[in-house]
Amino acid sequence: MRIGMMKICLIFVVATAWLGLSTILRAEEKFEVRLLTQSGPKAGVAQKFQITIENYTSFEEVSRLKDIFSREGYESFMRAFRGMSKGFFQPIGGRGIKIVIHAAHSIPKKKGRKIMLFTPRQTWEADAHQRLDMRFPFMVIELDINEKGTGKGRIYEQASIQLTAEGAVAMESYLSAPLVLWGVKALRK
């Protein structure tokens, strides 16, 4: 009797967690961020960007990427990675390039959460030129959000990633100091 009741409770807990997680994985979120984009005499000019997250990367998607990498190699992995679309990062009312986010994770913290966004490295400012290092083929955007939906963030323009045993994409290392995002806030629907 007791074992049967424990099984029913366990099934209920797993089903409830799955439903809650699936809602989180499908919910669209939008954030507004600011980035200082000028140096020299025009220092202090901040450009606004909008980050739209359409859904988050699932354990199954990461497992599929791992499988593709181990069976077919790096080029097939990159094709599959680029084929995933989780949202986009784009300037608001200005010049720049709309960047597709290919992997996204929301990691709960004690008072808020950390959102990690991944895309292949690319020039995201219309008139910027970067020196490239092939060891760091990705760009990572990291947002630290508190329970009120505000916070700060960073852009790692040249980073390397790894696929973890827990079914997540994680930043392994980066080349240069990150760009700082400030005024991060969730936009209400």
Helices and strands as residue ranges (DSSP letters): H 2-26, E 29-36, G 40-42, E 46-53, H 59-72, H 74-83, E 87-91, E 99-101, E 103-109, E 112-120, E 138-145, E 150-163, E 169-174, E 179-187
